[in-house]
Amino acid sequence: MNQENPPFIPGFYMLKVLLNNTHLLGPPRTILMGLCLPGTCQLRDVVQMTRASRTTQQSFEILGVRSPTLNNFSLWKDSTFQILCTVTIAVTLLLVAGTGYDIGFRRRFENNLHIKNYTKDLNSESSSGLGCTTYDLTQSIAEKMNKANSDALSIPTGINNNNSDENLTIDPLSATDEKLSMWAELLLSFSMVTNFQAICDRNVGNDTIPSIHGLRALSMLWVILGHTMIVVFKYSDNMELRKVVENEVLFQAVLNGAYSVDTFFFISGFLVSYLYFRTNAKGKLEKLTQGVNEFTAGTYHFFGLVGYRFVRLTAPYLYVLGVVEVAMRYLEQNSVFEPPTQDHINCPKYWWRNILYINTFFPVEQMCMLWSWYLADDTQFYIIGAIILIIAVRHFKFAAGILTVFMISAWATTAYIAFSNNHMPNGDDPFALFDKIYDKPWTRLGPYLVGMCVGWTLFKTNCKICIPKIVVVLGWTASTITILYLLFGLFNTTLTKIAAAAYSSLSHTAWAVACAWVIIACSTDHGGWVNKLLSAPVLYPFSRVTYCAYLVHPIVNRVYAMESDSPIHMTPNNLATLYLGQVVSSYVLAFIISLSFEAPVVTMLRIMSHNKSK
């Protein structure tokens, strides 16, 4: 009684109980109880004490008990963590070496320029008496040094195919007149100075649609908002507030955040089609397959496209996958909260499914890094799109027929699944039937195919379409109405079973059609202030790191929630502050991952493909 602290070392335990007989609380519900007990208590002791407290009036079932004070988990003994540390150290050394070599090379090159231009100035003064400055010339050469790398990243990168598609249009450029070995060029690809300048470049390539940048960047903010709300709802202490906010009209924009993913599918299909046709029109693809038959040439193109994309995406993806496994294993052992998914179990078993981009073919309970379903679907769509595009070069009508068949099949399949499962898009949870509708490629293909059609259209017209004013007005009106209806149209409405199936089938494609008008209008000088917003240079850097931001932002969400020692209390001010913090943290990490893995890989692929073409 006289001691300030208890006469034993305390321990903390989390008891998960299912209450079956809850006359006051309504139907059976699960509760989590935090227990402070002597640290010598084992998990089985807590279970026995809980069962011993049962009375005839109580009816409950113990679902589990956990304790962060009893875990023996050590990061330094974790094999995945050791691999991550090794990779991190190796990449850090390459970044330091590449940056140092780049800075030294720039200085040496500028000194040589000053000497040459000083000699030239003396000759000029002796003949004409006129002097000149070498600063502008030196600056232009320095810019030329950046051009090879900046071109690789100045074209928008994103969640979808990113640079892997857009780099089809890039010509490898020599940084200077001085010949560098391939190893020197590969080392320079890790230069943080050059890569950061490329990411933050306020210019875009000639083969780029600038409005794509803004559409991608703003959609990423929408994705982060939706995922932040999911985490907040799971780890809040006033969960009943969710029932209140879900009945507000404006909150429907959060509940319907799945359409942001359709925007990325649309962008992905658009870039694949637009850039492939432009590259083929310049004759660059034919150089790679001269002297072979049509089937062999198509096969070369296909494996070249798929292989380039695989290498391009997998480097940062594999690193973040390891981070997810380690982070969730650590949090599962040390957090007072239960993890939202079983990544600490699934990732060691099924990581190979992620690397092969086939994880959406398996049950969601076995999925590692749940949000990676998008990367799997997008890669599968890319494979389908590559086949259609390769065929379309010589057999356009046949390729168009294949695309139409895929589109109708996706609509019919989605409608059948929704109808047979009685799916109500206005009443069910947004992630209802996740394993049957939400993440399956055969239900999400529509927006990608719409993007491919728009890409071909803008290529064929060279982004020069004369649209009458009345058509422009009707187009913007129809697009705005479609977007608003898809976001808010089902609020407090009831659909029949057939109407619900039709809505589930066509709504995602309808969203892509609305996005299609936005891109067509902005690309043909009919976008007005919308085009100015989406093409704002300030959005370019955020657009270029969207892929990495998508990879890392759920980790930020989870670490914030599970590292807390108390639930999140939801209020409008708290949610706004939390969301802004999640955005900033996610993009800081995205820039780091992009500079460390994404940008170097893109540049190395460009260098190796250039050397191979020689």
C-alpha positions in Angstrom: 0.0 0.0 0.0 2.9 2.3 0.6 4.6 1.6 -2.7 4.2 4.0 -5.5 4.4 1.2 -8.1 2.8 -2.3 -7.9 5.1 -4.9 -6.3 5.3 -6.8 -9.6 6.2 -6.1 -13.3 2.9 -5.4 -15.1 1.9 -6.9 -18.4 -0.6 -5.8 -21.0 -3.0 -8.3 -22.6 -5.7 -7.9 -25.3 -8.7 -10.2 -24.9 -11.1 -10.7 -27.8 -14.5 -11.9 -26.7 -17.8 -12.6 -28.6 -20.8 -11.7 -26.5 -23.7 -14.0 -27.4 -26.4 -13.0 -24.9 -26.5 -9.2 -25.1 -30.1 -8.1 -24.3 -29.0 -4.5 -23.8 -26.5 -4.3 -26.7 -28.6 -6.0 -29.3 -27.3 -8.8 -31.6 -24.0 -10.7 -30.8 -21.0 -8.5 -31.1 -17.2 -8.7 -30.7 -15.4 -6.6 -28.1 -11.7 -6.1 -27.4 -10.7 -5.7 -23.8 -7.3 -4.4 -22.6 -6.2 -6.1 -19.3 -3.4 -5.0 -17.0 -2.1 -8.1 -15.2 1.1 -9.3 -13.6 3.7 -9.8 -16.4 4.2 -13.4 -15.2 0.8 -14.3 -16.5 0.8 -16.5 -19.6 -1.8 -16.3 -22.3 -3.4 -19.5 -21.1 -3.7 -18.0 -17.6 -5.7 -15.1 -19.0 -8.0 -17.5 -20.8 -8.6 -19.6 -17.6 -9.3 -16.5 -15.5 -11.8 -15.2 -18.0 -13.6 -18.5 -18.2 -13.7 -18.7 -14.4 -15.5 -15.4 -14.3 -18.4 -16.8 -16.3 -21.8 -16.8 -14.5 -25.1 -18.2 -15.4 -26.3 -14.8 -16.7 -23.2 -14.4 -19.0 -22.8 -16.0 -22.4 -19.6 -15.3 -24.2 -16.9 -17.0 -26.3 -13.2 -16.3 -26.1 -11.9 -15.7 -29.6 -8.3 -15.0 -28.7 -5.8 -13.3 -26.4 -2.6 -11.4 -27.3 0.1 -9.6 -25.4 2.9 -7.3 -26.8 4.7 -7.7 -23.5 5.2 -11.4 -23.9 6.4 -11.5 -27.6 9.9 -12.6 -28.4 10.0 -11.0 -31.8 13.3 -9.4 -32.8 13.7 -7.4 -36.0 17.4 -8.2 -36.2 16.8 -11.9 -36.3 14.1 -11.6 -39.0 15.5 -12.9 -42.3 13.4 -10.6 -44.5 14.5 -7.6 -42.4 18.1 -8.6 -42.9 17.6 -8.8 -46.7 16.0 -5.4 -46.6 18.9 -3.9 -44.6 21.4 -5.4 -47.1 19.5 -4.0 -50.1 19.0 -0.6 -48.4 22.8 -0.3 -47.7 23.7 -1.4 -51.2 21.3 1.1 -52.9 22.4 3.8 -50.5 26.1 3.3 -51.5 25.1 3.3 -55.2 23.1 6.6 -54.7 26.1 8.2 -52.9 28.5 7.0 -55.5 26.3 7.9 -58.5 25.6 11.4 -57.1 29.2 12.0 -56.3 30.3 10.8 -59.8 27.7 13.0 -61.4 28.7 16.1 -59.5 32.4 15.5 -60.3 31.7 14.8 -63.9 29.6 18.1 -64.2 32.4 20.1 -62.6 35.1 18.6 -64.9 33.0 19.1 -67.9 32.2 22.7 -67.0 35.9 23.4 -66.4 36.8 22.0 -69.9 34.1 24.2 -71.3 35.5 27.3 -69.6 39.0 26.6 -71.0 37.7 26.0 -74.5 35.5 29.1 -74.4 38.3 31.2 -72.9 40.5 30.3 -75.8 37.7 31.0 -78.2 37.1 34.4 -76.5 40.8 35.4 -76.9 40.8 34.5 -80.6 37.5 36.5 -80.9 38.9 39.5 -79.1 42.0 39.6 -81.2 40.0 39.6 -84.4 37.0 41.7 -83.5 37.6 43.2 -80.1 34.3 41.7 -78.8 34.0 39.5 -75.7 31.2 37.0 -74.8 30.0 35.2 -71.7 30.2 31.5 -71.4 27.6 31.1 -68.6 24.6 30.5 -71.0 26.6 28.0 -73.0 27.7 26.1 -69.9 24.2 26.1 -68.6 22.9 24.7 -71.8 25.4 21.9 -71.8 24.6 21.1 -68.2 21.0 20.9 -69.2 21.9 18.6 -72.0 23.6 16.3 -69.4 20.3 16.1 -67.6 18.3 15.5 -70.7 18.8 11.8 -71.0 17.6 11.1 -67.5 15.0 13.9 -67.4 13.4 12.6 -70.6 13.0 9.3 -69.0 11.0 10.8 -66.1 9.6 13.9 -67.6 6.9 11.8 -69.2 4.3 11.1 -66.6 4.7 8.0 -64.5 1.8 6.6 -62.5 0.3 3.6 -60.9 -0.3 1.9 -64.2 2.3 1.3 -66.8 4.2 4.4 -65.9 7.5 5.0 -67.8 7.5 1.5 -69.2 5.0 2.5 -71.8 5.8 6.1 -72.3 9.5 5.4 -72.7 8.7 3.7 -75.9 8.9 7.1 -77.4 12.3 8.1 -75.9 15.4 8.4 -77.9 18.6 7.6 -75.9 20.6 10.8 -75.9 24.3 11.3 -75.3 24.8 13.4 -72.2 27.9 15.0 -73.7 30.4 14.6 -76.5 32.6 12.6 -74.1 32.0 8.9 -74.5 31.2 7.1 -71.3 31.4 3.3 -70.7 28.1 1.5 -70.0 29.2 1.0 -66.4 29.7 4.7 -65.9 26.3 5.4 -67.4 24.7 2.8 -65.2 26.4 4.4 -62.1 25.1 7.8 -63.2 21.6 6.4 -63.3 21.7 6.5 -59.5 22.5 10.2 -59.3 20.0 11.8 -57.0 20.7 15.2 -58.4 19.7 14.3 -61.9 16.8 12.1 -60.9 15.3 14.7 -58.6 15.6 17.3 -61.3 13.9 15.0 -63.7 11.0 14.3 -61.3 10.5 18.0 -60.6 10.9 19.1 -64.2 8.2 21.5 -65.1 8.2 20.4 -68.7 6.7 17.3 -70.3 7.6 15.3 -73.4 6.2 16.0 -76.8 4.4 12.7 -76.8 2.7 13.4 -73.5 -0.9 14.6 -72.8 -0.3 17.1 -70.0 -3.8 16.8 -68.5 -3.0 13.1 -67.7 -0.7 14.4 -65.0 -3.4 16.3 -63.1 -5.9 13.5 -63.5 -3.5 11.0 -62.0 -2.3 13.3 -59.2 -5.8 14.2 -58.1 -7.0 10.6 -58.3 -4.2 9.6 -56.0 -5.3 12.1 -53.4 -8.8 10.5 -53.6 -7.3 7.0 -53.2 -5.4 8.1 -50.0 -8.6 9.7 -48.7 -10.5 6.4 -49.1 -7.9 4.2 -47.5 -7.4 6.7 -44.6 -11.1 6.5 -43.9 -11.1 2.7 -43.9 -8.3 2.6 -41.3 -10.0 5.3 -39.2 -13.2 3.4 -39.1 -11.5 0.2 -38.1 -9.4 1.7 -35.2 -11.8 4.4 -33.9 -13.4 4.5 -30.5 -16.7 6.1 -31.8 -17.5 3.7 -34.6 -21.1 4.5 -34.4 -20.3 7.9 -36.0 -19.7 6.0 -39.2 -23.5 5.3 -39.4 -24.1 9.0 -39.1 -21.5 10.2 -41.7 -22.5 7.5 -44.2 -26.0 9.0 -44.3 -24.6 12.4 -45.4 -24.7 13.2 -49.1 -21.1 14.5 -49.4 -19.7 11.4 -47.8 -20.9 9.4 -50.8 -17.7 10.7 -52.6 -15.7 8.7 -50.1 -17.9 5.6 -50.2 -17.6 5.6 -54.0 -13.9 6.0 -54.0 -13.6 2.9 -56.1 -14.1 5.0 -59.2 -10.7 6.5 -58.6 -9.2 3.1 -59.4 -11.2 3.1 -62.7 -9.5 6.4 -63.5 -6.2 4.8 -63.2 -7.3 1.8 -65.4 -8.5 4.3 -68.0 -5.2 6.2 -67.9 -3.3 3.0 -68.2 -5.2 1.8 -71.2 -4.9 5.3 -72.8 -1.2 5.5 -72.5 -0.6 1.9 -73.8 -2.6 2.6 -76.9 -1.6 6.2 -77.6 2.1 5.7 -77.2 2.3 2.3 -78.9 0.7 3.7 -82.1 2.8 6.8 -82.0 6.0 4.8 -81.6 5.0 2.4 -84.4 4.2 5.4 -86.6 7.7 6.6 -86.2 9.1 3.3 -87.3 11.0 2.6 -84.1 9.4 -0.8 -83.5 10.2 -2.0 -87.0 13.9 -1.5 -86.5 13.8 -4.1 -83.8 12.2 -6.8 -86.0 13.6 -6.3 -89.5 14.0 -9.4 -91.6 11.5 -11.6 -89.6 7.9 -12.7 -90.4 4.9 -11.1 -88.9 4.3 -13.6 -86.2 7.9 -13.5 -85.0 7.9 -9.8 -85.0 4.7 -9.7 -83.0 6.2 -12.1 -80.5 9.3 -10.0 -80.1 7.2 -6.9 -79.5 5.0 -8.7 -77.0 7.8 -10.1 -74.8 9.7 -6.8 -75.1 6.7 -4.8 -73.8 5.9 -7.3 -71.1 9.5 -7.8 -70.0 10.1 -4.0 -69.9 7.1 -3.5 -67.8 7.9 -6.3 -65.4 11.4 -5.0 -64.7 10.2 -1.4 -64.5 7.5 -2.1 -61.9 9.0 -5.0 -59.9 12.1 -3.3 -58.3 10.2 -0.8 -56.0 7.3 -3.3 -55.7 9.5 -6.1 -54.4 11.2 -3.8 -51.9 7.9 -2.4 -50.5 6.6 -6.0 -50.4 9.4 -6.8 -48.0 8.7 -3.7 -45.9 5.0 -4.7 -45.6 5.9 -8.2 -44.4 8.3 -7.0 -41.8 6.2 -4.0 -40.6 3.1 -6.1 -40.2 5.0 -8.9 -38.4 6.4 -6.3 -36.0 3.0 -4.6 -35.5 1.2 -7.9 -35.0 3.6 -8.7 -32.1 3.8 -5.3 -30.6 0.6 -3.4 -31.3 -2.3 -3.4 -28.9 -4.6 -3.6 -32.0 -5.2 -6.5 -34.3 -3.7 -6.2 -37.8 -6.4 -5.5 -40.5 -5.0 -8.3 -42.7 -2.8 -11.3 -42.4 0.2 -10.0 -44.2 2.5 -11.3 -41.6 1.3 -14.8 -42.4 0.4 -14.5 -46.1 3.5 -12.6 -47.4 6.1 -15.3 -46.5 3.9 -17.9 -48.1 2.4 -16.2 -51.2 4.8 -13.4 -52.1 5.6 -15.1 -55.4 2.0 -14.6 -56.5 2.5 -10.9 -56.2 5.7 -10.9 -58.2 4.0 -12.9 -61.0 1.0 -10.5 -60.7 -1.5 -13.3 -60.4 -2.6 -12.8 -56.8 -6.1 -11.8 -57.8 -6.7 -15.3 -59.0 -6.6 -16.6 -55.5 -8.9 -16.0 -52.4 -8.5 -12.7 -50.7 -7.8 -14.4 -47.4 -4.5 -15.5 -48.9 -3.6 -12.2 -50.4 -0.4 -10.4 -49.4 -0.4 -6.6 -49.5 -4.1 -6.4 -50.2 -3.9 -3.1 -52.2 -1.6 -4.8 -54.7 -4.7 -6.3 -56.4 -4.6 -3.2 -58.6 -1.1 -3.9 -59.9 -2.1 -7.5 -60.7 -5.2 -6.5 -62.6 -3.4 -3.7 -64.5 -0.6 -6.0 -65.5 -3.1 -8.6 -66.8 -4.9 -5.8 -68.7 -1.6 -4.7 -70.1 -0.9 -8.2 -71.5 -4.3 -8.2 -73.1 -3.8 -4.7 -74.4 -0.4 -5.5 -75.8 -1.8 -8.4 -77.8 -4.6 -6.3 -79.2 -2.3 -3.5 -80.2 0.2 -5.7 -81.9 -2.6 -7.3 -84.0 -4.1 -3.9 -84.7 -1.0 -2.6 -86.5 -1.8 -4.9 -89.5 -5.3 -6.2 -88.8 -7.1 -3.3 -87.2 -10.7 -4.6 -87.7 -9.9 -7.9 -86.2 -8.3 -6.3 -83.2 -11.3 -4.0 -82.8 -13.5 -7.1 -82.8 -11.4 -8.7 -80.1 -11.6 -5.6 -78.0 -15.4 -5.5 -78.4 -15.7 -9.1 -77.4 -13.7 -8.5 -74.2 -15.8 -5.4 -73.4 -19.1 -7.2 -73.8 -17.8 -10.3 -71.9 -16.7 -8.1 -68.9 -20.1 -6.5 -68.8 -22.0 -9.8 -69.0 -19.7 -11.5 -66.4 -20.1 -8.6 -63.9 -23.9 -8.5 -64.3 -24.2 -12.2 -63.8 -22.0 -12.2 -60.6 -23.9 -9.2 -59.2 -27.3 -10.7 -60.0 -26.5 -14.2 -58.6 -25.1 -12.7 -55.4 -27.9 -10.2 -55.0 -25.3 -7.3 -54.9 -26.8 -3.9 -54.2 -24.3 -1.2 -55.0 -26.3 1.4 -53.1 -26.8 -0.6 -49.9 -23.9 -2.9 -49.5 -20.5 -2.1 -48.1 -18.3 -0.6 -50.9 -16.0 -3.6 -50.6 -18.8 -6.2 -50.5 -18.1 -9.2 -52.7 -14.4 -8.1 -52.8 -13.4 -11.6 -53.8 -16.0 -11.9 -56.5 -16.5 -8.5 -58.1 -14.1 -5.8 -56.7 -10.7 -7.2 -57.4 -11.3 -9.6 -60.3 -9.9 -8.6 -63.7 -12.9 -9.9 -65.6 -15.1 -7.4 -63.8 -12.8 -4.3 -64.0 -11.6 -4.5 -67.7 -14.1 -2.0 -69.1 -12.3 1.3 -68.2 -9.0 0.0 -69.5 -10.5 -0.8 -72.9 -12.2 2.6 -73.0 -8.8 4.2 -72.4 -7.3 2.2 -75.3 -10.0 3.5 -77.6 -9.4 7.1 -76.6 -5.6 6.6 -77.1 -6.2 5.4 -80.6 -8.6 8.3 -81.4 -6.2 11.0 -80.3 -3.3 9.3 -82.2 -5.4 9.1 -85.3 -6.4 12.8 -85.1 -3.0 14.0 -83.7 -5.0 15.6 -80.9 -6.6 18.0 -83.5 -10.4 17.5 -83.5 -12.7 20.3 -84.5 -15.6 20.0 -82.2 -18.6 22.4 -82.6 -19.4 24.5 -79.6 -22.8 22.9 -79.1 -21.1 19.5 -79.0 -18.5 20.8 -76.5 -21.3 22.1 -74.2 -23.2 18.8 -74.5 -20.0 16.8 -73.9 -19.1 18.7 -70.7 -22.7 18.6 -69.5 -23.1 14.8 -70.1 -19.7 14.1 -68.5 -20.5 16.2 -65.4 -23.9 14.7 -65.0 -22.5 11.2 -65.3 -19.8 11.8 -62.7 -22.2 13.4 -60.3 -24.8 10.6 -60.7 -22.2 7.9 -60.2 -21.1 9.6 -57.0 -24.4 10.7 -55.5 -27.2 9.3 -57.6 -27.9 6.2 -55.5 -28.2 8.2 -52.3 -31.3 7.0 -50.4 -32.5 5.1 -53.5 -33.5 1.4 -53.9 -32.7 -0.5 -57.0 -34.4 -3.7 -58.2 -32.2 -6.8 -58.5 -31.9 -6.4 -62.3 -31.2 -2.7 -62.1 -28.6 -3.3 -59.5 -26.8 -5.9 -61.6 -26.9 -3.6 -64.6 -25.5 -0.7 -62.6 -22.7 -2.9 -61.2 -21.9 -4.0 -64.7 -21.9 -0.6 -66.5 -21.1 2.0 -63.9 -17.3 1.6 -64.0 -17.2 1.8 -67.8 -19.5 4.9 -67.6 -17.0 6.5 -65.3 -14.2 5.9 -67.8 -16.3 7.3 -70.6 -16.8 10.5 -68.6 -13.0 10.7 -68.0 -12.5 10.1 -71.8 -14.4 13.3 -72.6 -12.2 15.2 -70.1 -9.0 14.0 -71.7 -10.3 14.5 -75.3 -11.6 18.0 -74.5 -8.4 19.0 -72.7 -6.2 17.6 -75.5 -8.0 19.4 -78.3 -8.2 22.9 -76.8 -11.7 22.5 -75.5 -10.9 22.1 -71.8 -10.9 25.6 -70.6 -10.1 26.1 -66.9 -10.3 22.3 -66.4 -7.3 21.8 -68.8 -5.4 24.6 -67.0 -6.0 22.8 -63.7 -5.1 19.3 -64.8 -2.1 20.6 -66.8 -0.6 22.7 -64.0 3.1 22.1 -63.8 3.0 22.0 -60.0 1.2 18.6 -60.3 3.9 17.0 -62.5 6.2 15.9 -59.7 3.4 14.3 -57.7 2.1 12.6 -60.8 5.5 11.1 -61.5 5.8 9.5 -58.1 2.2 8.3 -58.0 3.2 4.6 -58.5 5.4 4.7 -55.4 2.8 6.8 -53.5 0.3 4.0 -54.1 2.7 1.4 -52.9 3.6 3.0 -49.6 0.6 5.0 -48.4 -1.3 2.1 -46.9 1.8 1.3 -44.8 1.7 4.8 -43.5 -2.0 4.4 -42.6 -1.4 1.2 -40.7 1.7 2.2 -38.9 0.0 5.4 -37.6 -3.1 3.5 -36.3 -1.4 0.4 -34.9 1.5 2.3 -33.2 -1.0 4.2 -31.2 -1.8 3.1 -27.6 -5.4 4.2 -27.8 -8.1 4.2 -30.5 -8.6 7.1 -32.9 -11.4 9.5 -32.0 -13.2 10.7 -35.1 -14.0 14.4 -35.4 -14.0 16.5 -38.6 -10.9 18.4 -37.5 -9.1 15.3 -36.5 -9.9 13.5 -39.7 -8.8 16.5 -41.8 -5.5 16.8 -39.9 -4.9 13.1 -40.1 -5.6 13.0 -43.8 -3.2 15.8 -44.6 -0.5 14.2 -42.5 -1.0 10.9 -44.4 -0.7 12.7 -47.7 2.5 14.4 -46.8 4.1 11.3 -45.2 3.1 9.1 -48.2 4.6 11.5 -50.8 7.8 12.0 -48.8 8.3 8.2 -48.8 7.2 8.0 -52.4 10.0 10.5 -53.5 12.5 8.5 -51.5 11.5 5.1 -53.1 11.3 6.7 -56.5 14.8 8.2 -56.3 16.2 4.9 -54.9 14.5 2.3 -57.1 12.1 3.7 -59.7 14.2 6.4 -61.5 17.4 4.3 -61.5 15.7 1.3 -63.0 14.0 3.4 -65.7 17.3 5.0 -66.7 19.2 1.7 -66.7 16.6 0.2 -68.9 17.0 3.1 -71.3 20.8 2.8 -71.3 20.8 -1.0 -71.8 18.2 -0.8 -74.6 20.2 1.9 -76.3 23.4 -0.1 -76.1 21.6 -3.2 -77.3 20.2 -1.3 -80.3 23.7 -0.4 -81.3 
